[in-house]
């Protein structure tokens, strides 16, 4: 018997780097801080406008462990306003473990709809009303060869299954000295419907096998300010196993980019992640 899944609408962003211009960041700038916060609020507005069911942030939501408390509170207040399940998988900039910013303030006291997947070996959360299970590992500074999708658990769920990961996808031109490898082979092993990726500034769909759709949302605002590749968030519509669609929405009033016009990367077929 197969369970008929309800269509699901997801908002996916990452690499926001909130707090990058806070007082103790080394890049302190009131002007840039205000700009960045306004930009983040635009993401929330898009989520409300498109009536998404869940909001996914696979890493580098915050820039560093020294961000102002008020930045954490602003984030939590906006998530509360959005009012839907919001799931964070901490990245290398906002890692868990010693000195983690997530230990400083109990953000759940402000936003009870916020879920932070803090386990570095992976943990999951299920939302029965959405027929949705989400799994991810959290970055910590204590595992140098951290791999977001090594040794995944069995799917063990008939509804929508989404995995989140923060790292480098291995394509034929990938620079392999970078850490946090993610491979097409590992994505296949996850056996999931959608993979929400983070760590890159450019929105990109990556090769992920027949049953899985996987994409980087890219940064909503490029910190480099010169690449011009950020500035978007992904609206992911899961209608059925064979009908999944990504739209890259602009935060600057530009045209949306449809699924077939998104940048696409093929996997490095020679790469073996299991040796
Ligand atoms: Mn990162």
Boltz pocket constraint, residues with backbone or C-beta under 6 A from the ligand:
constraints:
  - pocket:
      binder: B
      contacts: [[A, 59], [A, 60], [A, 91], [A, 92], [A, 93], [A, 166], [A, 198], [A, 199]]
      max_distance: 6.0
